[in-house]
Amino acid sequence: MNLAKKTHINELFGFYEKLLTDKQQAYLRYYFEDDYSIVEIAEAETVSRQAVSDNINRAIEQLEKYENILHLQVDFAKRQALEKDVEQYIETHYPDDNVLKLLVQKLLTTEIDN
């Protein structure tokens, strides 16, 4: 798996980890965070390599399915880009307006409550 794909899966895992089974979470942590091979995971979990591979593939499919439906990761990335654009605009056009900078910083760090 190439680095871009691994990075993408790690990002999705950050958003949707709790929606996976405990076993899928563990296998993805082994594989992506701890950089274990399929063989090493199989040995650690005393299961077949095929079982590990199947679980990892199913978990990745689930992560991609959740993202296709919910768009949390892509929306987060878009928001980050927009936040950066706003901060650059303020720095360029209002570099001395500390009140504006403070208000925008508060806005960017405030969690939205449901």
C-alpha positions, -999 to +999 in steps of 0.1 A: +000+000+000+014+034-010+020+062+015-009+084+002-033+055+007-020+048+042-023+084+051-059+085+038-069+054+057-053+068+089-073+100+085-105+080+080-096+058+110-094+090+131-129+099+123-147+065+122-126+043+145-154+038+170-178+025+143-156-005+136-155-037+157-129-040+184-110-066+163-110-043+132-097-014+154-070-036+168-059-049+134-058-014+119-038-001+148-013-029+144-011-024+106-011+013+103+001+027+136+025+001+147+036-009+112+031-046+118+030-069+088+001-093+082+023-121+094+032-103+126-004-095+134-015-131+128+012-143+151+003-117+178-034-126+176-029-163+169-051-163+138-044-170+102-029-145+078-060-147+057-082-138+087-060-107+094-060-097+057-098-102+054-104-081+086-082-053+075-097-052+040-133-052+055-123-025+079-109-003+051-140-009+031-161+002+061-141+033+066-145+043+030-182+035+031-187+057+062-168+086+045-188+082+013-220+086+033-209+111+060-181+131+044-165+140+078-129+138+067-134+157+034-155+183+051-128+187+078-101+192+052-122+218+034-128+236+067-091+236+075-083+251+040-110+278+045-097+286+080-062+290+066-075+313+038-093+335+063-062+337+085-041+347+055-066+373+044-067+389+078-029+389+081-026+405+046-054+431+049-058+436+087-024+429+102-029+453+131-065+444+140-058+423+171-095+422+181-104+407+147-076+382+150-088+372+185-124+369+174-115+347+145-092+326+167-121+320+191-144+311+163-119+286+149-113+269+183-149+268+194-166+234+192-201+233+179-224+217+204-254+197+192 
